[in-house]
Amino acid sequence: MQSKRRSLIESSTNTFVGTLIGFSISQLFCYGQVFISEHFISGFEWNVNAKSNIIVTVVLTCVSVARGYFVRRTFNRMREARGEIE
């Protein structure tokens, strides 16, 4: 069984990694629009409507699930290496 301290560390790590990934993805969306506007299509604007909002939400949700899985598996491997679980 995982201690309360280890649970707090895992949860904090998951949140921190999620913040970094979320910030990076939002930067890609923002700068992607600027890059397209400056280099390819003058005056390009990404109109945020319900469809694009749903797409962004689905992408971020998938990334979040993958991140949570990766962090959990990493912490389980660390516990196995210390001999806490079989």
PDB file as gemmi writes it, atoms N, CA and C in Angstrom:
CRYST1    1.000    1.000    1.000  90.00  90.00  90.00 P 1                      
ATOM      1  N   MET A   1       0.845  -1.191   0.000  1.00  0.00           N  
ATOM      2  CA  MET A   1       0.000   0.000   0.000  1.00  0.00           C  
ATOM      3  C   MET A   1       0.882   1.242   0.000  1.00  0.00           C  
ATOM      4  N   GLN A   2       0.458   2.231  -0.730  1.00  0.00           N  
ATOM      5  CA  GLN A   2       1.230   3.463  -0.854  1.00  0.00           C  
ATOM      6  C   GLN A   2       0.990   4.346   0.360  1.00  0.00           C  
ATOM      7  N   SER A   3       2.059   4.940   0.883  1.00  0.00           N  
ATOM      8  CA  SER A   3       1.920   5.814   2.044  1.00  0.00           C  
ATOM      9  C   SER A   3       1.261   7.134   1.636  1.00  0.00           C  
ATOM     10  N   LYS A   4       0.757   7.864   2.620  1.00  0.00           N  
ATOM     11  CA  LYS A   4       0.128   9.162   2.346  1.00  0.00           C  
ATOM     12  C   LYS A   4       1.131  10.131   1.739  1.00  0.00           C  
ATOM     13  N   ARG A   5       2.365  10.045   2.213  1.00  0.00           N  
ATOM     14  CA  ARG A   5       3.409  10.937   1.698  1.00  0.00           C  
ATOM     15  C   ARG A   5       3.686  10.641   0.223  1.00  0.00           C  
ATOM     16  N   ARG A   6       3.811   9.350  -0.115  1.00  0.00           N  
ATOM     17  CA  ARG A   6       4.049   8.964  -1.508  1.00  0.00           C  
ATOM     18  C   ARG A   6       2.859   9.340  -2.396  1.00  0.00           C  
ATOM     19  N   SER A   7       1.649   9.211  -1.877  1.00  0.00           N  
ATOM     20  CA  SER A   7       0.468   9.607  -2.641  1.00  0.00           C  
ATOM     21  C   SER A   7       0.491  11.107  -2.932  1.00  0.00           C  
ATOM     22  N   LEU A   8       0.895  11.893  -1.933  1.00  0.00           N  
ATOM     23  CA  LEU A   8       0.984  13.339  -2.117  1.00  0.00           C  
ATOM     24  C   LEU A   8       2.057  13.673  -3.149  1.00  0.00           C  
ATOM     25  N   ILE A   9       3.195  13.001  -3.093  1.00  0.00           N  
ATOM     26  CA  ILE A   9       4.268  13.248  -4.059  1.00  0.00           C  
ATOM     27  C   ILE A   9       3.810  12.870  -5.467  1.00  0.00           C  
ATOM     28  N   GLU A  10       3.162  11.708  -5.602  1.00  0.00           N  
ATOM     29  CA  GLU A  10       2.677  11.283  -6.920  1.00  0.00           C  
ATOM     30  C   GLU A  10       1.642  12.259  -7.467  1.00  0.00           C  
ATOM     31  N   SER A  11       0.701  12.665  -6.630  1.00  0.00           N  
ATOM     32  CA  SER A  11      -0.333  13.593  -7.060  1.00  0.00           C  
ATOM     33  C   SER A  11       0.261  14.944  -7.448  1.00  0.00           C  
ATOM     34  N   SER A  12       1.213  15.425  -6.663  1.00  0.00           N  
ATOM     35  CA  SER A  12       1.863  16.705  -6.965  1.00  0.00           C  
ATOM     36  C   SER A  12       2.652  16.619  -8.267  1.00  0.00           C  
ATOM     37  N   THR A  13       3.351  15.506  -8.465  1.00  0.00           N  
ATOM     38  CA  THR A  13       4.103  15.313  -9.707  1.00  0.00           C  
ATOM     39  C   THR A  13       3.170  15.291 -10.902  1.00  0.00           C  
ATOM     40  N   ASN A  14       2.068  14.573 -10.766  1.00  0.00           N  
ATOM     41  CA  ASN A  14       1.085  14.485 -11.846  1.00  0.00           C  
ATOM     42  C   ASN A  14       0.530  15.873 -12.182  1.00  0.00           C  
ATOM     43  N   THR A  15       0.209  16.654 -11.167  1.00  0.00           N  
ATOM     44  CA  THR A  15      -0.314  18.000 -11.391  1.00  0.00           C  
ATOM     45  C   THR A  15       0.725  18.897 -12.041  1.00  0.00           C  
ATOM     46  N   PHE A  16       1.969  18.831 -11.564  1.00  0.00           N  
ATOM     47  CA  PHE A  16       3.042  19.660 -12.114  1.00  0.00           C  
ATOM     48  C   PHE A  16       3.294  19.316 -13.584  1.00  0.00           C  
ATOM     49  N   VAL A  17       3.388  18.021 -13.890  1.00  0.00           N  
ATOM     50  CA  VAL A  17       3.613  17.599 -15.269  1.00  0.00           C  
ATOM     51  C   VAL A  17       2.424  18.025 -16.140  1.00  0.00           C  
ATOM     52  N   GLY A  18       1.223  17.886 -15.624  1.00  0.00           N  
ATOM     53  CA  GLY A  18       0.030  18.301 -16.356  1.00  0.00           C  
ATOM     54  C   GLY A  18       0.017  19.786 -16.653  1.00  0.00           C  
ATOM     55  N   THR A  19       0.461  20.584 -15.704  1.00  0.00           N  
ATOM     56  CA  THR A  19       0.528  22.030 -15.913  1.00  0.00           C  
ATOM     57  C   THR A  19       1.513  22.365 -17.026  1.00  0.00           C  
ATOM     58  N   LEU A  20       2.675  21.729 -17.004  1.00  0.00           N  
ATOM     59  CA  LEU A  20       3.673  21.973 -18.054  1.00  0.00           C  
ATOM     60  C   LEU A  20       3.160  21.553 -19.434  1.00  0.00           C  
ATOM     61  N   ILE A  21       2.537  20.379 -19.495  1.00  0.00           N  
ATOM     62  CA  ILE A  21       2.027  19.895 -20.777  1.00  0.00           C  
ATOM     63  C   ILE A  21       0.877  20.778 -21.270  1.00  0.00           C  
ATOM     64  N   GLY A  22      -0.042  21.125 -20.382  1.00  0.00           N  
ATOM     65  CA  GLY A  22      -1.166  21.983 -20.767  1.00  0.00           C  
ATOM     66  C   GLY A  22      -0.698  23.341 -21.264  1.00  0.00           C  
ATOM     67  N   PHE A  23       0.292  23.921 -20.575  1.00  0.00           N  
ATOM     68  CA  PHE A  23       0.840  25.207 -20.992  1.00  0.00           C  
ATOM     69  C   PHE A  23       1.484  25.075 -22.375  1.00  0.00           C  
ATOM     70  N   SER A  24       2.226  24.002 -22.578  1.00  0.00           N  
ATOM     71  CA  SER A  24       2.901  23.792 -23.867  1.00  0.00           C  
ATOM     72  C   SER A  24       1.895  23.641 -25.002  1.00  0.00           C  
ATOM     73  N   ILE A  25       0.852  22.872 -24.774  1.00  0.00           N  
ATOM     74  CA  ILE A  25      -0.155  22.673 -25.814  1.00  0.00           C  
ATOM     75  C   ILE A  25      -0.886  23.979 -26.121  1.00  0.00           C  
ATOM     76  N   SER A  26      -1.229  24.739 -25.092  1.00  0.00           N  
ATOM     77  CA  SER A  26      -1.911  26.008 -25.342  1.00  0.00           C  
ATOM     78  C   SER A  26      -1.003  26.975 -26.101  1.00  0.00           C  
ATOM     79  N   GLN A  27       0.310  26.937 -25.805  1.00  0.00           N  
ATOM     80  CA  GLN A  27       1.252  27.781 -26.546  1.00  0.00           C  
ATOM     81  C   GLN A  27       1.307  27.369 -28.013  1.00  0.00           C  
ATOM     82  N   LEU A  28       1.276  26.061 -28.263  1.00  0.00           N  
ATOM     83  CA  LEU A  28       1.274  25.592 -29.650  1.00  0.00           C  
ATOM     84  C   LEU A  28       0.057  26.106 -30.409  1.00  0.00           C  
ATOM     85  N   PHE A  29      -1.102  26.062 -29.776  1.00  0.00           N  
ATOM     86  CA  PHE A  29      -2.309  26.559 -30.432  1.00  0.00           C  
ATOM     87  C   PHE A  29      -2.209  28.057 -30.698  1.00  0.00           C  
ATOM     88  N   CYS A  30      -1.748  28.805 -29.694  1.00  0.00           N  
ATOM     89  CA  CYS A  30      -1.665  30.267 -29.851  1.00  0.00           C  
ATOM     90  C   CYS A  30      -0.620  30.671 -30.883  1.00  0.00           C  
ATOM     91  N   TYR A  31       0.602  30.136 -30.744  1.00  0.00           N  
ATOM     92  CA  TYR A  31       1.670  30.503 -31.672  1.00  0.00           C  
ATOM     93  C   TYR A  31       1.471  29.886 -33.040  1.00  0.00           C  
ATOM     94  N   GLY A  32       0.784  28.755 -33.101  1.00  0.00           N  
ATOM     95  CA  GLY A  32       0.464  28.161 -34.394  1.00  0.00           C  
ATOM     96  C   GLY A  32      -0.401  29.086 -35.221  1.00  0.00           C  
ATOM     97  N   GLN A  33      -1.353  29.731 -34.566  1.00  0.00           N  
ATOM     98  CA  GLN A  33      -2.225  30.670 -35.262  1.00  0.00           C  
ATOM     99  C   GLN A  33      -1.420  31.861 -35.751  1.00  0.00           C  
ATOM    100  N   VAL A  34      -0.541  32.398 -34.905  1.00  0.00           N  
ATOM    101  CA  VAL A  34       0.288  33.547 -35.288  1.00  0.00           C  
ATOM    102  C   VAL A  34       1.231  33.159 -36.426  1.00  0.00           C  
ATOM    103  N   PHE A  35       1.853  31.982 -36.328  1.00  0.00           N  
ATOM    104  CA  PHE A  35       2.783  31.521 -37.362  1.00  0.00           C  
ATOM    105  C   PHE A  35       2.084  31.395 -38.710  1.00  0.00           C  
ATOM    106  N   ILE A  36       0.906  30.789 -38.725  1.00  0.00           N  
ATOM    107  CA  ILE A  36       0.153  30.633 -39.971  1.00  0.00           C  
ATOM    108  C   ILE A  36      -0.210  31.992 -40.535  1.00  0.00           C  
ATOM    109  N   SER A  37      -0.633  32.891 -39.658  1.00  0.00           N  
ATOM    110  CA  SER A  37      -1.036  34.223 -40.093  1.00  0.00           C  
ATOM    111  C   SER A  37       0.137  34.996 -40.688  1.00  0.00           C  
ATOM    112  N   GLU A  38       1.315  34.884 -40.075  1.00  0.00           N  
ATOM    113  CA  GLU A  38       2.472  35.658 -40.535  1.00  0.00           C  
ATOM    114  C   GLU A  38       3.134  35.063 -41.774  1.00  0.00           C  
ATOM    115  N   HIS A  39       3.116  33.743 -41.929  1.00  0.00           N  
ATOM    116  CA  HIS A  39       3.904  33.115 -42.983  1.00  0.00           C  
ATOM    117  C   HIS A  39       3.096  32.530 -44.132  1.00  0.00           C  
ATOM    118  N   PHE A  40       1.849  32.225 -43.916  1.00  0.00           N  
ATOM    119  CA  PHE A  40       1.101  31.533 -44.963  1.00  0.00           C  
ATOM    120  C   PHE A  40      -0.157  32.277 -45.393  1.00  0.00           C  
ATOM    121  N   ILE A  41      -1.030  32.552 -44.451  1.00  0.00           N  
ATOM    122  CA  ILE A  41      -2.319  33.142 -44.798  1.00  0.00           C  
ATOM    123  C   ILE A  41      -2.454  34.450 -44.028  1.00  0.00           C  
ATOM    124  N   SER A  42      -2.309  35.553 -44.730  1.00  0.00           N  
ATOM    125  CA  SER A  42      -2.400  36.852 -44.077  1.00  0.00           C  
ATOM    126  C   SER A  42      -3.795  37.056 -43.497  1.00  0.00           C  
ATOM    127  N   GLY A  43      -3.837  37.466 -42.249  1.00  0.00           N  
ATOM    128  CA  GLY A  43      -5.112  37.714 -41.594  1.00  0.00           C  
ATOM    129  C   GLY A  43      -5.809  36.453 -41.104  1.00  0.00           C  
ATOM    130  N   PHE A  44      -5.082  35.334 -41.068  1.00  0.00           N  
ATOM    131  CA  PHE A  44      -5.682  34.083 -40.594  1.00  0.00           C  
ATOM    132  C   PHE A  44      -6.097  34.223 -39.135  1.00  0.00           C  
ATOM    133  N   GLU A  45      -7.314  33.827 -38.838  1.00  0.00           N  
ATOM    134  CA  GLU A  45      -7.801  33.812 -37.463  1.00  0.00           C  
ATOM    135  C   GLU A  45      -8.488  32.484 -37.219  1.00  0.00           C  
ATOM    136  N   TRP A  46      -8.248  31.962 -36.034  1.00  0.00           N  
ATOM    137  CA  TRP A  46      -8.914  30.732 -35.649  1.00  0.00           C  
ATOM    138  C   TRP A  46     -10.139  31.120 -34.854  1.00  0.00           C  
ATOM    139  N   ASN A  47     -11.291  30.987 -35.464  1.00  0.00           N  
ATOM    140  CA  ASN A  47     -12.532  31.323 -34.781  1.00  0.00           C  
ATOM    141  C   ASN A  47     -12.884  30.199 -33.813  1.00  0.00           C  
ATOM    142  N   VAL A  48     -12.948  30.538 -32.553  1.00  0.00           N  
ATOM    143  CA  VAL A  48     -13.246  29.537 -31.540  1.00  0.00           C  
ATOM    144  C   VAL A  48     -14.760  29.363 -31.470  1.00  0.00           C  
ATOM    145  N   ASN A  49     -15.203  28.195 -31.910  1.00  0.00           N  
ATOM    146  CA  ASN A  49     -16.619  27.870 -31.837  1.00  0.00           C  
ATOM    147  C   ASN A  49     -16.765  26.569 -31.057  1.00  0.00           C  
ATOM    148  N   ALA A  50     -17.960  26.065 -30.978  1.00  0.00           N  
ATOM    149  CA  ALA A  50     -18.210  24.857 -30.183  1.00  0.00           C  
ATOM    150  C   ALA A  50     -17.408  23.669 -30.709  1.00  0.00           C  
ATOM    151  N   LYS A  51     -17.320  23.520 -32.022  1.00  0.00           N  
ATOM    152  CA  LYS A  51     -16.598  22.382 -32.598  1.00  0.00           C  
ATOM    153  C   LYS A  51     -15.112  22.432 -32.243  1.00  0.00           C  
ATOM    154  N   SER A  52     -14.471  23.581 -32.440  1.00  0.00           N  
ATOM    155  CA  SER A  52     -13.041  23.677 -32.125  1.00  0.00           C  
ATOM    156  C   SER A  52     -12.802  23.558 -30.632  1.00  0.00           C  
ATOM    157  N   ASN A  53     -13.725  24.040 -29.820  1.00  0.00           N  
ATOM    158  CA  ASN A  53     -13.609  23.912 -28.373  1.00  0.00           C  
ATOM    159  C   ASN A  53     -13.674  22.443 -27.964  1.00  0.00           C  
ATOM    160  N   ILE A  54     -14.557  21.686 -28.567  1.00  0.00           N  
ATOM    161  CA  ILE A  54     -14.674  20.257 -28.273  1.00  0.00           C  
ATOM    162  C   ILE A  54     -13.403  19.524 -28.693  1.00  0.00           C  
ATOM    163  N   ILE A  55     -12.854  19.883 -29.860  1.00  0.00           N  
ATOM    164  CA  ILE A  55     -11.621  19.248 -30.340  1.00  0.00           C  
ATOM    165  C   ILE A  55     -10.474  19.491 -29.368  1.00  0.00           C  
ATOM    166  N   VAL A  56     -10.314  20.727 -28.932  1.00  0.00           N  
ATOM    167  CA  VAL A  56      -9.247  21.050 -27.978  1.00  0.00           C  
ATOM    168  C   VAL A  56      -9.465  20.304 -26.666  1.00  0.00           C  
ATOM    169  N   THR A  57     -10.696  20.236 -26.207  1.00  0.00           N  
ATOM    170  CA  THR A  57     -11.006  19.526 -24.968  1.00  0.00           C  
ATOM    171  C   THR A  57     -10.675  18.043 -25.090  1.00  0.00           C  
ATOM    172  N   VAL A  58     -11.018  17.425 -26.214  1.00  0.00           N  
ATOM    173  CA  VAL A  58     -10.722  16.007 -26.420  1.00  0.00           C  
ATOM    174  C   VAL A  58      -9.206  15.778 -26.456  1.00  0.00           C  
ATOM    175  N   VAL A  59      -8.471  16.636 -27.145  1.00  0.00           N  
ATOM    176  CA  VAL A  59      -7.011  16.505 -27.210  1.00  0.00           C  
ATOM    177  C   VAL A  59      -6.409  16.606 -25.809  1.00  0.00           C  
ATOM    178  N   LEU A  60      -6.813  17.620 -25.056  1.00  0.00           N  
ATOM    179  CA  LEU A  60      -6.271  17.801 -23.705  1.00  0.00           C  
ATOM    180  C   LEU A  60      -6.663  16.652 -22.778  1.00  0.00           C  
ATOM    181  N   THR A  61      -7.863  16.109 -22.937  1.00  0.00           N  
ATOM    182  CA  THR A  61      -8.294  14.979 -22.121  1.00  0.00           C  
ATOM    183  C   THR A  61      -7.453  13.741 -22.424  1.00  0.00           C  
ATOM    184  N   CYS A  62      -7.205  13.478 -23.692  1.00  0.00           N  
ATOM    185  CA  CYS A  62      -6.369  12.326 -24.071  1.00  0.00           C  
ATOM    186  C   CYS A  62      -4.958  12.477 -23.525  1.00  0.00           C  
ATOM    187  N   VAL A  63      -4.404  13.670 -23.633  1.00  0.00           N  
ATOM    188  CA  VAL A  63      -3.068  13.926 -23.098  1.00  0.00           C  
ATOM    189  C   VAL A  63      -3.060  13.731 -21.587  1.00  0.00           C  
ATOM    190  N   SER A  64      -4.111  14.170 -20.913  1.00  0.00           N  
ATOM    191  CA  SER A  64      -4.197  14.039 -19.460  1.00  0.00           C  
ATOM    192  C   SER A  64      -4.264  12.576 -19.030  1.00  0.00           C  
ATOM    193  N   VAL A  65      -5.043  11.766 -19.735  1.00  0.00           N  
ATOM    194  CA  VAL A  65      -5.144  10.345 -19.407  1.00  0.00           C  
ATOM    195  C   VAL A  65      -3.791   9.661 -19.609  1.00  0.00           C  
ATOM    196  N   ALA A  66      -3.140   9.957 -20.715  1.00  0.00           N  
ATOM    197  CA  ALA A  66      -1.819   9.372 -20.982  1.00  0.00           C  
ATOM    198  C   ALA A  66      -0.807   9.809 -19.928  1.00  0.00           C  
ATOM    199  N   ARG A  67      -0.830  11.064 -19.558  1.00  0.00           N  
ATOM    200  CA  ARG A  67       0.075  11.582 -18.535  1.00  0.00           C  
ATOM    201  C   ARG A  67      -0.166  10.893 -17.198  1.00  0.00           C  
ATOM    202  N   GLY A  68      -1.412  10.768 -16.789  1.00  0.00           N  
ATOM    203  CA  GLY A  68      -1.738  10.111 -15.527  1.00  0.00           C  
ATOM    204  C   GLY A  68      -1.281   8.661 -15.515  1.00  0.00           C  
ATOM    205  N   TYR A  69      -1.464   7.979 -16.639  1.00  0.00           N  
ATOM    206  CA  TYR A  69      -1.026   6.585 -16.749  1.00  0.00           C  
ATOM    207  C   TYR A  69       0.491   6.505 -16.627  1.00  0.00           C  
ATOM    208  N   PHE A  70       1.199   7.372 -17.345  1.00  0.00           N  
ATOM    209  CA  PHE A  70       2.658   7.364 -17.328  1.00  0.00           C  
ATOM    210  C   PHE A  70       3.202   7.649 -15.927  1.00  0.00           C  
ATOM    211  N   VAL A  71       2.660   8.649 -15.260  1.00  0.00           N  
ATOM    212  CA  VAL A  71       3.128   8.992 -13.911  1.00  0.00           C  
ATOM    213  C   VAL A  71       2.845   7.838 -12.947  1.00  0.00           C  
ATOM    214  N   ARG A  72       1.659   7.242 -13.006  1.00  0.00           N  
ATOM    215  CA  ARG A  72       1.316   6.122 -12.125  1.00  0.00           C  
ATOM    216  C   ARG A  72       2.251   4.943 -12.354  1.00  0.00           C  
ATOM    217  N   ARG A  73       2.502   4.598 -13.629  1.00  0.00           N  
ATOM    218  CA  ARG A  73       3.400   3.477 -13.942  1.00  0.00           C  
ATOM    219  C   ARG A  73       4.822   3.772 -13.472  1.00  0.00           C  
ATOM    220  N   THR A  74       5.264   5.007 -13.601  1.00  0.00           N  
ATOM    221  CA  THR A  74       6.600   5.384 -13.142  1.00  0.00           C  
ATOM    222  C   THR A  74       6.720   5.208 -11.637  1.00  0.00           C  
ATOM    223  N   PHE A  75       5.724   5.669 -10.897  1.00  0.00           N  
ATOM    224  CA  PHE A  75       5.765   5.529  -9.441  1.00  0.00           C  
ATOM    225  C   PHE A  75       5.672   4.060  -9.024  1.00  0.00           C  
ATOM    226  N   ASN A  76       4.887   3.253  -9.744  1.00  0.00           N  
ATOM    227  CA  ASN A  76       4.822   1.824  -9.434  1.00  0.00           C  
ATOM    228  C   ASN A  76       6.168   1.149  -9.676  1.00  0.00           C  
ATOM    229  N   ARG A  77       6.848   1.534 -10.769  1.00  0.00           N  
ATOM    230  CA  ARG A  77       8.175   0.963 -11.035  1.00  0.00           C  
ATOM    231  C   ARG A  77       9.158   1.344  -9.930  1.00  0.00           C  
ATOM    232  N   MET A  78       9.068   2.578  -9.443  1.00  0.00           N  
ATOM    233  CA  MET A  78       9.947   3.011  -8.356  1.00  0.00           C  
ATOM    234  C   MET A  78       9.664   2.197  -7.093  1.00  0.00           C  
ATOM    235  N   ARG A  79       8.381   1.935  -6.813  1.00  0.00           N  
ATOM    236  CA  ARG A  79       8.021   1.125  -5.645  1.00  0.00           C  
ATOM    237  C   ARG A  79       8.534  -0.300  -5.802  1.00  0.00           C  
ATOM    238  N   GLU A  80       8.417  -0.861  -7.003  1.00  0.00           N  
ATOM    239  CA  GLU A  80       8.921  -2.214  -7.260  1.00  0.00           C  
ATOM    240  C   GLU A  80      10.432  -2.273  -7.060  1.00  0.00           C  
ATOM    241  N   ALA A  81      11.135  -1.244  -7.523  1.00  0.00           N  
ATOM    242  CA  ALA A  81      12.596  -1.221  -7.389  1.00  0.00           C  
ATOM    243  C   ALA A  81      13.025  -1.181  -5.909  1.00  0.00           C  
ATOM    244  N   ARG A  82      12.210  -0.556  -5.079  1.00  0.00           N  
ATOM    245  CA  ARG A  82      12.503  -0.502  -3.637  1.00  0.00           C  
ATOM    246  C   ARG A  82      12.016  -1.753  -2.923  1.00  0.00           C  
ATOM    247  N   GLY A  83      11.296  -2.621  -3.630  1.00  0.00           N  
ATOM    248  CA  GLY A  83      10.810  -3.857  -3.028  1.00  0.00           C  
ATOM    249  C   GLY A  83       9.539  -3.697  -2.226  1.00  0.00           C  
ATOM    250  N   GLU A  84       8.795  -2.601  -2.444  1.00  0.00           N  
ATOM    251  CA  GLU A  84       7.558  -2.373  -1.703  1.00  0.00           C  
ATOM    252  C   GLU A  84       6.404  -3.206  -2.219  1.00  0.00           C  
ATOM    253  N   ILE A  85       6.416  -3.535  -3.531  1.00  0.00           N  
ATOM    254  CA  ILE A  85       5.352  -4.354  -4.103  1.00  0.00           C  
ATOM    255  C   ILE A  85       5.984  -5.419  -4.988  1.00  0.00           C  
ATOM    256  N   GLU A  86       5.207  -6.421  -5.289  1.00  0.00           N  
ATOM    257  CA  GLU A  86       5.713  -7.515  -6.137  1.00  0.00           C  
ATOM    258  C   GLU A  86       5.308  -7.300  -7.559  1.00  0.00           C  
TER     259      GLU A  86                                                      
END                                                                             
